[in-house]
Amino acid sequence: MSDADVATPPASHRDLIGFAFGFVGIAIFGGTLPMTRIAVATFDPWFVTLGRAGIAALLAASLLMVLRRRPPPRAAWPTLAGAALMAVIGFPIFSALAMTTVPASHGGVVLGLLPLATSMAAVVINGERPSALFWVWSLVGAGLVLAFTLRTTDASMGAGDIFLVLSVVAASTGYALFARASRWVSGWEAISWALVLMAPVTVTGSLVLFRPDYAAAPGAAVGALLYVAVFSVFIGFFFWNAGLAIGGVARVGQVQLLQTFVTLAISAALLGETIDATTLGFAVAVMAVVLLARRAAVARRSAA
């Protein structure tokens, strides 16, 4: 009887808040690939990677000073360093390199696997124990996203696909580490301190890589760089880290299944692309899977 209770826990108000924060984060992250593709058309991928993190680090340092936040305890720094390496450096550079060789729509083929990869990272890093049903819905959701993207995308493997796989590994590991850091600091502090930790590398590196011709870069490229710096690397993580900490990495991570469709909506708004009935059908199906996965049991390791 108690096993049945554990297997089918009722949805809690806390879970709903976690999903709400997670969705806001994903809505922000949905513009990352299109904006990165615009940026790397003008700027070097390494400059985009270090520049976006460097700008975000300056914002983070300013916010921490204004609010007079004390540094996290020593025990938190290895986790924050790992999260910074994966999410602040790893994912941006791999995705930027990918966007120089494949279109943003192709990126959805591999990035559609992020929710499943995040769940796996949660198992390894945070000790979460999803039920068999949870894994079934995760696989169904990933399959839907892949099927949607593959129906219009060349699925041949190339360097861009390898970089996208590496970006999935980096992002999912970073997400799980940020959630682990929530035992010491809140979500916004975690990304802020991670950015500050990497500031000597990112700020110095972006200054070294800056070229004189970048001063005359088109407004679209500058705007895209500012978007990935202010929103993708900084503000988006405020909501995403909070959602993962509140609702659990494995469960809230399933909201990432919607990221492909958020990206499509942003592309339609910016580029005038039409969203057909098939696209809407896939979006509805993915939302249903997210809700079903949310109701599946995910046991979380006790703090003791």
C-alpha positions as CSV (number, residue, x, y, z in Angstrom):
1,M,0.0,0.0,0.0
2,S,2.8,2.4,0.9
3,D,4.6,1.4,-2.3
4,A,1.5,2.4,-4.3
5,D,1.4,5.7,-2.6
6,V,5.1,6.3,-3.5
7,A,4.4,5.2,-7.1
8,T,1.6,7.7,-7.7
9,P,2.1,10.8,-5.6
10,P,-0.6,13.5,-6.0
11,A,0.5,16.7,-7.8
12,S,1.5,19.3,-5.3
13,H,1.4,23.1,-5.4
14,R,5.2,23.0,-5.1
15,D,5.4,20.9,-8.2
16,L,3.2,23.3,-10.2
17,I,5.4,26.2,-9.1
18,G,8.5,24.3,-10.3
19,F,6.9,23.6,-13.7
20,A,5.9,27.3,-14.0
21,F,9.4,28.5,-13.4
22,G,10.8,25.8,-15.7
23,F,8.5,26.8,-18.5
24,V,9.6,30.5,-18.2
25,G,13.2,29.4,-18.4
26,I,12.5,27.3,-21.5
27,A,10.6,30.1,-23.2
28,I,13.7,32.2,-22.8
29,F,16.1,29.4,-23.9
30,G,13.9,28.8,-27.0
31,G,15.5,31.8,-28.6
32,T,19.1,30.6,-28.0
33,L,19.8,28.6,-31.2
34,P,18.3,31.2,-33.6
35,M,20.0,34.0,-31.9
36,T,23.3,32.1,-31.8
37,R,23.1,31.4,-35.5
38,I,22.6,35.1,-36.2
39,A,25.5,36.0,-33.9
40,V,28.0,33.5,-35.4
41,A,27.3,34.8,-38.9
42,T,29.2,38.0,-37.8
43,F,31.3,37.0,-34.8
44,D,33.7,34.2,-34.2
45,P,32.1,31.3,-32.3
46,W,34.6,31.5,-29.5
47,F,34.0,35.3,-29.2
48,V,30.3,34.6,-29.0
49,T,30.8,32.0,-26.2
50,L,33.2,34.1,-24.1
51,G,31.5,37.4,-24.9
52,R,28.1,36.3,-23.8
53,A,29.4,34.8,-20.6
54,G,31.6,37.8,-20.0
55,I,28.7,40.3,-20.4
56,A,26.5,38.1,-18.1
57,A,29.4,37.9,-15.5
58,L,29.5,41.7,-15.3
59,L,25.7,41.7,-14.7
60,A,25.9,39.0,-12.2
61,A,28.8,40.6,-10.2
62,S,26.8,43.9,-10.2
63,L,23.7,42.2,-8.9
64,L,25.5,40.3,-6.2
65,M,27.3,43.5,-5.0
66,V,24.1,45.6,-5.0
67,L,22.2,42.9,-3.0
68,R,25.3,42.3,-0.8
69,R,25.2,38.6,-1.1
70,R,28.0,36.7,0.7
71,P,29.9,34.0,-1.3
72,P,28.6,30.4,-1.0
73,P,30.3,28.0,1.5
74,R,33.4,26.3,0.4
75,A,31.6,23.0,-0.1
76,A,29.5,24.6,-2.9
77,W,32.3,25.7,-5.1
78,P,33.2,22.4,-6.8
79,T,29.6,22.0,-7.8
80,L,29.3,25.5,-9.0
81,A,32.6,25.2,-10.9
82,G,31.4,22.0,-12.7
83,A,28.1,23.7,-13.5
84,A,29.9,26.8,-14.9
85,L,32.2,24.7,-17.0
86,M,29.3,22.7,-18.5
87,A,26.5,25.4,-18.9
88,V,28.5,28.6,-19.1
89,I,31.3,27.4,-21.4
90,G,30.5,23.9,-22.7
91,F,27.0,24.3,-24.1
92,P,27.6,27.7,-25.6
93,I,30.8,26.8,-27.5
94,F,29.4,23.5,-28.8
95,S,26.1,25.0,-29.9
96,A,27.9,28.0,-31.5
97,L,30.2,25.7,-33.4
98,A,27.2,23.6,-34.5
99,M,25.4,26.7,-35.7
100,T,28.3,27.5,-38.1
101,T,27.6,24.2,-40.0
102,V,23.9,23.3,-39.5
103,P,20.7,25.3,-39.5
104,A,19.0,26.0,-36.2
105,S,16.1,23.7,-37.2
106,H,18.5,20.8,-37.5
107,G,19.6,21.5,-34.0
108,G,16.2,20.5,-32.8
109,V,17.0,16.9,-33.8
110,V,19.6,16.5,-31.1
111,L,18.5,19.1,-28.6
112,G,15.1,17.3,-28.5
113,L,17.0,14.7,-26.4
114,L,17.8,17.2,-23.7
115,P,14.9,16.2,-21.4
116,L,16.0,12.5,-21.4
117,A,19.7,13.5,-21.0
118,T,18.7,15.8,-18.1
119,S,16.8,12.9,-16.4
120,M,19.9,10.7,-16.8
121,A,22.1,13.3,-15.3
122,A,19.7,13.7,-12.4
123,V,20.0,10.0,-11.7
124,V,23.8,10.0,-11.7
125,I,24.4,13.4,-10.0
126,N,21.4,14.0,-7.8
127,G,20.3,10.5,-6.9
128,E,16.8,10.9,-8.3
129,R,15.0,7.6,-9.1
130,P,12.4,7.9,-11.8
131,S,9.9,5.2,-12.1
132,A,9.7,2.9,-15.2
133,L,6.6,4.8,-16.3
134,F,8.5,8.0,-16.1
135,W,11.2,6.6,-18.4
136,V,8.5,5.4,-20.9
137,W,6.9,8.8,-21.2
138,S,10.4,10.4,-21.5
139,L,11.2,8.2,-24.4
140,V,7.9,8.8,-26.0
141,G,8.4,12.6,-25.7
142,A,11.9,12.5,-27.1
143,G,10.6,10.3,-29.9
144,L,7.9,12.8,-30.7
145,V,10.3,15.7,-30.9
146,L,12.8,13.7,-33.0
147,A,10.0,12.5,-35.3
148,F,8.8,16.1,-35.8
149,T,12.2,17.5,-36.6
150,L,13.3,14.5,-38.8
151,R,10.2,14.9,-41.0
152,T,11.6,18.1,-42.5
153,T,15.3,17.8,-41.7
154,D,18.3,16.0,-43.2
155,A,19.3,13.5,-40.5
156,S,22.8,12.7,-41.9
157,M,25.5,12.9,-39.3
158,G,28.2,15.5,-39.6
159,A,30.5,17.7,-37.4
160,G,27.5,19.9,-36.5
161,D,25.6,16.9,-35.1
162,I,28.6,15.8,-33.0
163,F,28.9,19.3,-31.6
164,L,25.1,19.2,-30.8
165,V,25.5,15.9,-29.0
166,L,28.3,17.4,-26.9
167,S,26.1,20.4,-26.2
168,V,23.3,18.1,-24.9
169,V,25.8,16.3,-22.6
170,A,27.2,19.7,-21.4
171,A,23.7,21.3,-20.8
172,S,22.1,18.3,-19.1
173,T,25.1,17.9,-16.8
174,G,25.2,21.6,-16.0
175,Y,21.4,21.6,-15.2
176,A,21.8,18.7,-12.8
177,L,24.8,20.4,-11.1
178,F,22.9,23.7,-10.7
179,A,20.1,21.8,-9.1
180,R,22.6,20.1,-6.7
181,A,23.9,23.6,-5.8
182,S,20.5,24.6,-4.6
183,R,21.3,22.9,-1.3
184,W,23.6,25.9,-0.6
185,V,22.3,28.8,-2.7
186,S,19.2,29.9,-4.6
187,G,18.8,29.4,-8.3
188,W,19.7,33.0,-9.3
189,E,22.7,33.0,-7.0
190,A,24.0,29.8,-8.4
191,I,24.2,31.0,-12.0
192,S,25.5,34.4,-10.7
193,W,28.4,32.9,-8.7
194,A,29.1,30.5,-11.5
195,L,29.4,33.4,-14.0
196,V,31.6,35.3,-11.6
197,L,33.8,32.2,-11.1
198,M,34.4,32.0,-14.8
199,A,34.8,35.8,-15.3
200,P,38.6,35.9,-15.4
201,V,38.5,33.5,-18.4
202,T,35.4,34.9,-20.1
203,V,36.0,38.6,-19.8
204,T,39.7,38.4,-20.6
205,G,39.1,36.0,-23.4
206,S,36.4,38.1,-25.0
207,L,38.6,41.2,-24.9
208,V,41.5,39.3,-26.5
209,L,39.2,37.9,-29.2
210,F,37.6,41.2,-30.0
211,R,38.4,42.5,-33.5
212,P,38.2,46.1,-34.6
213,D,35.7,45.2,-37.3
214,Y,33.3,44.0,-34.6
215,A,32.7,47.7,-33.7
216,A,30.8,48.0,-37.0
217,A,28.8,44.8,-36.6
218,P,25.2,45.0,-37.8
219,G,22.5,45.7,-35.2
220,A,21.0,42.2,-35.6
221,A,24.3,40.5,-34.7
222,V,24.8,42.8,-31.7
223,G,21.2,42.3,-30.6
224,A,21.6,38.5,-30.9
225,L,24.7,38.5,-28.8
226,L,23.1,40.6,-26.1
227,Y,20.1,38.3,-26.1
228,V,22.2,35.2,-25.5
229,A,24.2,37.1,-22.9
230,V,21.4,38.7,-20.9
231,F,18.7,36.1,-21.3
232,S,20.1,32.8,-22.3
233,V,23.1,32.8,-19.9
234,F,21.7,34.9,-17.1
235,I,18.0,35.7,-16.6
236,G,16.8,32.4,-18.1
237,F,18.7,30.5,-15.5
238,F,17.0,32.4,-12.7
239,F,13.8,30.7,-13.6
240,W,15.2,27.4,-14.8
241,N,17.4,26.7,-11.8
242,A,14.5,27.6,-9.4
243,G,12.2,25.2,-11.3
244,L,14.7,22.3,-11.1
245,A,15.3,22.9,-7.4
246,I,11.6,23.1,-6.6
247,G,10.2,20.3,-8.7
248,G,13.1,18.0,-9.2
249,V,15.5,17.7,-12.2
250,A,14.1,14.7,-13.8
251,R,10.4,15.8,-13.7
252,V,10.8,19.5,-14.5
253,G,13.4,18.7,-17.1
254,Q,10.6,17.3,-19.2
255,V,9.4,20.8,-19.9
256,Q,12.4,21.0,-22.3
257,L,10.3,18.9,-24.7
258,L,8.5,22.1,-25.5
259,Q,11.7,24.1,-26.3
260,T,11.7,23.0,-30.0
261,F,8.2,24.4,-30.4
262,V,9.1,27.7,-28.6
263,T,12.0,28.0,-31.0
264,L,9.6,27.5,-33.9
265,A,7.3,30.2,-32.6
266,I,10.1,32.6,-32.2
267,S,11.3,31.8,-35.7
268,A,7.8,32.4,-37.1
269,A,7.6,35.7,-35.4
270,L,11.1,36.9,-36.5
271,L,11.3,35.2,-39.9
272,G,7.6,35.1,-41.0
273,E,7.6,31.3,-41.1
274,T,4.1,29.6,-41.0
275,I,3.2,27.0,-38.4
276,D,1.0,24.4,-40.1
277,A,-1.5,22.0,-38.5
278,T,1.0,19.2,-38.3
279,T,3.3,21.4,-36.2
280,L,0.4,22.3,-33.9
281,G,-0.5,18.6,-33.6
282,F,3.0,17.7,-32.5
283,A,3.0,20.5,-30.0
284,V,-0.2,19.4,-28.4
285,A,1.0,15.8,-28.3
286,V,4.3,16.8,-26.6
287,M,2.4,18.9,-24.1
288,A,0.3,15.8,-23.2
289,V,3.4,13.7,-22.7
290,V,4.9,16.4,-20.5
291,L,1.8,16.3,-18.3
292,L,1.8,12.5,-18.2
293,A,5.5,12.4,-17.3
294,R,4.8,15.0,-14.6
295,R,2.3,12.6,-12.9
296,A,4.8,9.7,-13.0
297,A,6.7,9.0,-9.7
298,V,10.2,10.4,-9.3
299,A,11.8,9.6,-5.9
300,R,14.2,12.2,-4.6
301,R,17.2,11.5,-2.3
302,S,16.5,12.8,1.2
303,A,18.7,15.6,2.5
304,A,19.8,13.4,5.4
